[in-house]
Amino acid sequence: SDPPPQHKIRPGRRPPAGARCSPLTAIVGRAMGSYDKAKGLYDAFKTAFEAEPCDVSKCEQQLSQLKVLVLTGALTSKAGGPEAAKEQLLARDTLELACFLAIRRRDISGFERHVAQLKMYYGDSSSNLQPSAQKHLVQGLYLLHLLASDRIGEFHTELELIPFDDLENTYIKQPILLERFLMEGNYAKILEAQKDVPSTYYTFFMERLLETVRQKVGASLERSYDHLPAEHAAKMLILSNVAHLQEFVVKENERKAREESDDPMADMTPSLTRRMPIGLVKWEVKEGKLHFVKSAEKRMEIPALDLMVNTIGYATDLERIV
């Protein structure tokens, strides 16, 4: 029998029933359909994100659906060229909004995860994408996050990856100045910088940085005093009054208890701020004074051993920086 006739498909028309399409045409058609669906979902997500007030739960649901399309290969163009560039741009824009949504949700692990995914788009010099307007903001927020988490070695490692000309950018310059103030112990400057942030997203990490500063000051106080006046302690810990000091004491004791009960198999490599466990120091506010109640293990601490552990920690951090 004669073979079925090949139908000629005119541009802009659907092929008639029974017409044959090449595999490449089918793939491109599916990719375009997925892109249109993802773009529509992204526009809806962006609109919901920018709404006042923002429905965070709704945004989170939309983001989950969007990531399935743009990050799992369903949107990957097989032909490359302009279509691939459009898809990469959509993926990058999605991840940037995901970073900002994570900050609104106070989701630190989500923020770190999305920044890690964004690095592929920021660091690809062979890509045809235009530079992102949000790139420096995301990088500055990530640097501030590392600083607030007291991960100084990682902070300097990340800083080395940023081009020299970008270091003067407002978003990146602020974390650099804050790190300098932190190393100098100039905590008043950090408190002052909290009032002048380049973006509202910095506020969350500045609050965390201030908590880190209080922990550093507290660690120095408990090593230097058995007790001191509560009003003086509140001032040194950058707290407005004794009532706030009592709230901080409760949180500090809870934090210490959590660290004390951490998995003994976890990484306990000493660093500039993490020392080997030498016993729990409980804080108490009574009779107008802040008392540091040291456990038996703490009282038996050997200064020479502590010095050795700290020296190893300094060497580890310096190795990461260099």
NUKE-74785 format. One line per field, with one value per residue (C-alpha): residue in three letters; x, y negated, z negated. Coordinates in steps of 0.1 Angstrom, whole numbers. Example, Ala and Ser with C-alpha at 12.3 -4.5 7.8 and 13.67 -1.06 7.14 Angstrom:
! NUKE-74785
resn	ALA	SER;
x	123	137;
y	45	11;
z	-78	-71;
! end
This chain:
! NUKE-74785
resn	SER	ASP	PRO	PRO	PRO	GLN	HIS	LYS	ILE	ARG	PRO	GLY	ARG	ARG	PRO	PRO	ALA	GLY	ALA	ARG	CYS	SER	PRO	LEU	THR	ALA	ILE	VAL	GLY	ARG	ALA	MET	GLY	SER	TYR	ASP	LYS	ALA	LYS	GLY	LEU	TYR	ASP	ALA	PHE	LYS	THR	ALA	PHE	GLU	ALA	GLU	PRO	CYS	ASP	VAL	SER	LYS	CYS	GLU	GLN	GLN	LEU	SER	GLN	LEU	LYS	VAL	LEU	VAL	LEU	THR	GLY	ALA	LEU	THR	SER	LYS	ALA	GLY	GLY	PRO	GLU	ALA	ALA	LYS	GLU	GLN	LEU	LEU	ALA	ARG	ASP	THR	LEU	GLU	LEU	ALA	CYS	PHE	LEU	ALA	ILE	ARG	ARG	ARG	ASP	ILE	SER	GLY	PHE	GLU	ARG	HIS	VAL	ALA	GLN	LEU	LYS	MET	TYR	TYR	GLY	ASP	SER	SER	SER	ASN	LEU	GLN	PRO	SER	ALA	GLN	LYS	HIS	LEU	VAL	GLN	GLY	LEU	TYR	LEU	LEU	HIS	LEU	LEU	ALA	SER	ASP	ARG	ILE	GLY	GLU	PHE	HIS	THR	GLU	LEU	GLU	LEU	ILE	PRO	PHE	ASP	ASP	LEU	GLU	ASN	THR	TYR	ILE	LYS	GLN	PRO	ILE	LEU	LEU	GLU	ARG	PHE	LEU	MET	GLU	GLY	ASN	TYR	ALA	LYS	ILE	LEU	GLU	ALA	GLN	LYS	ASP	VAL	PRO	SER	THR	TYR	TYR	THR	PHE	PHE	MET	GLU	ARG	LEU	LEU	GLU	THR	VAL	ARG	GLN	LYS	VAL	GLY	ALA	SER	LEU	GLU	ARG	SER	TYR	ASP	HIS	LEU	PRO	ALA	GLU	HIS	ALA	ALA	LYS	MET	LEU	ILE	LEU	SER	ASN	VAL	ALA	HIS	LEU	GLN	GLU	PHE	VAL	VAL	LYS	GLU	ASN	GLU	ARG	LYS	ALA	ARG	GLU	GLU	SER	ASP	ASP	PRO	MET	ALA	ASP	MET	THR	PRO	SER	LEU	THR	ARG	ARG	MET	PRO	ILE	GLY	LEU	VAL	LYS	TRP	GLU	VAL	LYS	GLU	GLY	LYS	LEU	HIS	PHE	VAL	LYS	SER	ALA	GLU	LYS	ARG	MET	GLU	ILE	PRO	ALA	LEU	ASP	LEU	MET	VAL	ASN	THR	ILE	GLY	TYR	ALA	THR	ASP	LEU	GLU	ARG	ILE	VAL;
x	0	11	27	5	8	32	12	29	26	23	39	15	-9	-13	-5	-35	-44	-21	7	42	64	101	114	132	99	81	109	109	71	71	99	81	49	68	85	52	37	67	68	31	36	67	47	20	46	64	30	22	57	55	20	15	9	27	10	42	24	9	43	59	34	39	76	75	55	78	110	97	95	127	151	143	151	116	125	159	162	178	186	205	208	182	157	183	192	155	152	184	172	139	157	180	152	132	162	168	132	135	164	144	114	136	148	111	104	136	147	185	190	167	186	219	206	192	224	244	222	226	264	261	245	266	299	293	313	304	267	249	229	230	244	217	206	202	236	255	225	225	263	262	234	253	285	265	249	283	295	264	269	305	319	348	369	341	335	370	369	337	352	381	357	343	361	381	361	329	342	332	296	274	259	293	312	289	297	334	332	312	338	365	345	339	377	385	359	343	308	294	301	281	252	254	254	222	204	217	213	214	184	155	167	199	179	173	210	220	198	216	250	241	232	266	283	264	276	312	309	292	320	345	325	321	358	367	342	324	297	292	264	234	231	268	263	233	252	282	259	242	209	186	178	180	146	161	192	171	155	189	201	173	181	218	213	190	216	244	223	216	253	261	237	249	259	293	303	297	325	342	372	381	379	382	348	342	363	365	337	351	319	287	286	251	240	218	205	198	202	210	240	247	264	283	279	307	303	330	345	348	365	391	399	436	446	475	452	427	455	467	432	426	460	450	417	435	458	428	410	442	447	412	418	452;
y	0	-36	-55	-81	-115	-140	-171	-204	-225	-263	-286	-296	-267	-234	-203	-183	-150	-123	-147	-138	-161	-158	-149	-183	-201	-181	-189	-226	-227	-211	-234	-265	-254	-248	-282	-300	-282	-289	-326	-330	-314	-336	-368	-357	-349	-383	-401	-383	-389	-427	-431	-449	-431	-401	-367	-347	-314	-319	-330	-299	-277	-295	-293	-255	-250	-274	-256	-223	-238	-259	-239	-202	-201	-205	-238	-230	-240	-213	-237	-264	-300	-327	-301	-288	-324	-332	-301	-308	-344	-331	-306	-334	-358	-330	-322	-359	-363	-330	-345	-375	-354	-332	-364	-374	-339	-340	-308	-308	-273	-282	-315	-296	-270	-295	-316	-284	-278	-314	-312	-291	-320	-348	-331	-318	-341	-322	-329	-354	-368	-404	-412	-410	-442	-422	-405	-428	-429	-391	-389	-416	-398	-365	-382	-397	-363	-347	-375	-373	-335	-341	-322	-345	-321	-315	-353	-359	-330	-344	-379	-366	-355	-390	-411	-440	-467	-454	-458	-495	-487	-499	-465	-448	-476	-476	-439	-446	-476	-456	-428	-454	-469	-433	-425	-458	-453	-486	-474	-510	-514	-482	-495	-528	-509	-492	-525	-530	-499	-499	-476	-466	-430	-438	-445	-408	-400	-431	-418	-385	-402	-422	-389	-375	-407	-401	-365	-376	-403	-378	-352	-378	-388	-353	-347	-380	-383	-361	-388	-425	-451	-443	-478	-478	-444	-456	-485	-464	-439	-468	-463	-492	-481	-453	-438	-432	-418	-392	-382	-378	-357	-333	-330	-326	-299	-280	-284	-271	-241	-233	-234	-213	-186	-187	-155	-145	-132	-167	-189	-204	-219	-250	-284	-320	-318	-281	-266	-231	-225	-231	-231	-252	-287	-296	-332	-345	-380	-384	-412	-437	-417	-394	-363	-337	-304	-281	-243	-221	-213	-251	-258	-230	-246	-246	-279	-264	-238	-265	-286	-257	-250	-286	-288	-259	-276	-308	-289	-271	-304	-321	-291	-296	-334	-331;
z	0	6	-24	-41	-26	-44	-53	-48	-80	-75	-101	-128	-122	-141	-122	-110	-126	-116	-106	-118	-138	-143	-178	-180	-173	-200	-225	-218	-220	-254	-266	-254	-271	-304	-301	-296	-326	-348	-337	-346	-380	-386	-378	-402	-429	-424	-427	-459	-473	-466	-480	-512	-535	-520	-525	-533	-534	-499	-486	-500	-482	-449	-453	-459	-426	-407	-418	-406	-371	-370	-391	-383	-346	-333	-319	-305	-269	-247	-219	-238	-226	-234	-248	-273	-283	-291	-312	-331	-338	-351	-374	-387	-394	-412	-434	-443	-454	-473	-492	-502	-512	-534	-552	-558	-571	-592	-576	-578	-562	-533	-527	-527	-503	-478	-479	-471	-441	-429	-429	-397	-379	-394	-388	-352	-330	-299	-304	-281	-311	-319	-354	-380	-398	-430	-429	-453	-477	-479	-483	-510	-529	-527	-541	-569	-576	-580	-602	-624	-626	-638	-608	-603	-583	-558	-557	-544	-520	-505	-504	-483	-456	-451	-425	-440	-422	-438	-474	-473	-466	-494	-501	-503	-520	-551	-561	-556	-580	-605	-605	-612	-641	-654	-654	-670	-697	-687	-695	-698	-660	-653	-674	-654	-621	-630	-626	-590	-569	-531	-528	-551	-547	-566	-597	-604	-602	-622	-651	-649	-648	-679	-697	-686	-701	-734	-735	-730	-757	-780	-774	-785	-815	-829	-825	-843	-871	-897	-899	-890	-894	-872	-859	-848	-832	-813	-799	-789	-771	-752	-770	-780	-816	-841	-830	-795	-812	-830	-797	-781	-811	-805	-768	-775	-800	-775	-748	-770	-780	-744	-735	-766	-754	-718	-700	-714	-679	-663	-651	-681	-663	-683	-666	-675	-693	-699	-727	-740	-765	-800	-821	-822	-836	-848	-850	-878	-886	-923	-949	-921	-908	-879	-892	-872	-889	-877	-877	-893	-860	-852	-885	-878	-844	-835	-819	-800	-783	-774	-759	-738	-725	-716	-698	-677	-669	-659	-636	-620	-613	-600	-576	-562	-558	-541;
! end
